[in-house]
Amino acid sequence: MKNEKLTTDEYNALGFIRGGARNDRVNACVGRNAKRLAGLKMIAYTRDGRLEMTEKGQQVLFLRACIEALTSLSQDPAAPVAGDVAQFLIRKSHIAPREEGGYEVTPRGLESLADIQAQEPKK
């Protein structure tokens, strides 16, 4: 099995491609990472040479957004969260709306966040 842990640079390249990068020569970030991301099947080249985000790439970016939202909400309950991310995390019982506004991270969310942080390499 391939190592699918992505670097920050690779996540940034996925973001550029989602934002409309037409090919791997758009900027250096996409150029450096396009080959590996295509190998991991997160992006694909079309017949005319354009780059497209695959469903797997979209899922990876969404998962990253969920993790970042959980992290920011654990530090500040009033932190902004995208609507689709909040809806998903509420459905999975990771966050709960607060009466004062914002969201509270549930014990299940804290447990998931601890598991995620335990898997990250030490810096």
Phi, psi and omega in degrees: 000141182284153174281111184257017175286125184260149175275168177300321179298320179291320175298319178297320178297318177300319178297319177297319181292319176297324180285354175118019176297126187277329178208177184281004178258008183295311177210169185294324182299312179294317180301319180293329191248353185299319183297314181292318180296324176292321178295327177276001179063036176263338173225162178218148175270133175277174181298329181268010173092000178284159176261138176232143175280131176274172178298323178297318178296320178295320178295321180296316179293323178294318178298319177297319178297322178294317179295317179296322178294316178299317180297313182291324178290331178291335179266327182215106182298343180265008181297143180289141180226135178298148184302314181292326178292314179299316180300316180296314182293327176292315180298326179272006179061034177266334176224160177222141179294144177259152179294325180285352185107157183084193184226150177249136177281127181281166176303324177296319178295319178296322179295317178296318180296320178296320178296318180295315181292331178289334180278340181288142179292148178290141180259000000 
